[in-house]
Amino acid sequence: MATKNKPQEVPKQEDKSVAPVMPDYMKAFMQSAQGDTGSMVSSSVSIPRLSYRGKRWRFIVDGEEDLVKELAVQVIVVGVEPDAGRFIKTYYEKEYVSGDTEPPTCSSSDGIFPDAWVTLAQSPRCQGCPKNVFGSATSRSGGKAKACHDSKRLWVVRPDDLDIVYGLNVPIMSLKNLAEYGKYCARNNFPSALLITELSMDDEAEFPKLCFKHVGFVAQDDVQTVIDLNTRRPWRTTVSSGPAMVIDNGGGTAQPKPLPPPPTPKQQPERKANGAGINEIIGDWQKPE
């Protein structure tokens, strides 16, 4: 049954540079969820998911949508994947059409190898894949981009209902904000699984960009349930049996267009990744402004 304990709110403080104090009952569980904080710092099976279209949030279970009336939603992040330094990889051969629910042409849940269900793998490994190289696609502004998209996946529960775990894809444009939130958690030794996190949209961004804010702590009576979810990670069994979740594009965000194939009929040799790696590139986004 769902637990209905009221989460502990973050007390208001005049000095915004001082982080809220962690309740004593949380300290015994600090080591259990530190891996997810580290992963933040570095961002066909029906899977319950938290989706967004425009600036409206939707909890989706078996195709049924529960529309959130407010523009922000509060969740508990019980898992962050893949591990630190890695990203989910998703490649669509066809251009994205709003509302399309087709699985990607190729994807990797760990950022190392294509998933087992993929029948049109673009390369044996993600490293060295020609679709995972900058310049394999063009961005909306006409610059160089990657045909294969990077993202992180958050596994979240609603603070008033811990029974259903939802997947939320964090696209590349939101990874900087996720990294900053991860730094906040790490700086204050807050396990992300024991925080109430508010999700909202950046009003000034041209395309949907997720924002993350700490607004409370998990209720004491719910701590053990949340830690159990974080430890067992029950969603891994579901994800491994079928295609990864369709990437949310905010209802209109076009994906980069793949470059046209070269005119020569000769088969091109597989290209190796060159230049800075994605971890080095994303590191530039994470530098303080």
CORNORCOR-V311058 format. One line per field, one symbol per residue. ss: DSSP state (A for helix, B for strand, O for the rest). psi: psi as a letter, one per 40 degrees, with the letter a starting at -180 (. if undefined). burial: I if it has 16 or more other ideal C-beta (glycine too) atoms within 10 Angstrom, else O. A space follows every 10 residues. Layout:
BEGIN
ss->???
psi->???
burial->???
END
This chain:
BEGIN
ss->OOOOOOOBBO OOOOOOOOOO OOOAAAAAAA AAAAAAAAAA AOOOOOOOBB BBBOOBBBBB BOOBBBBOOO OOBBBBBBBB BOOOOOOBBB BOOOOOOOOO OOOOOBBBOO OOOOOOOOOO OOOOOOOOOA AAOOOOBBOO OOOBBOOBBB BBBBBBBBOO BBBBBBBBBB BAAAAAAAAA AAAAAAAOOO OAAABBBBBB BOOOOOOOOB BBBBBBBOOA AAAAAAAAAA AAOOAAAAAA OOOOOOOOOO OOOOOOBBOO OOOOOOOOOO OOOOOOOAAA AAAAAAOOO
psi->iiifihihih ihidheehii hhideddeed ddeddddddd d..hhhhhih iihbehihhh hfehhghhdi eiihihheih iaiheiihhh hhdiihhheh eiiidiihee ediiidehef heididhehd efhheeiiid eeaiihdhii iihihiihde gedhhihhhh ideedddddd dddddddefh hdeeihhhha ihdeidihhi ihhheiihid eedddddddd ddgdedddde eaiiihhhee fehiiihiii iidheihhih iihiaiiddd dddddeii.
burial->OOOOOOIIOI OOOOOOOOII OIOOOIOOIO OIIIIIIIII IIIOOOIIII IIIOOOIIII OOOOOOOIOO OOIIIIIIII IIOIOIIIII IIOOOIOOOO OOIIIIIIIO IOIIIOOIOO IIIOOIOOII IIIIOIIOOO OOOOIIIIII IIIIIIIIIO OIOOIIIIII IIIIIIIIII IIOIIIOOOI IIIIIIIIII IOOOOOOIII IIIIOIIIIO OIIOIIIOII OOOOIOOOIO OOIIIIIIII OOIOIIOIOO OOOOOOOOOO OOOOOOOIOO OIOOOIOOO
END
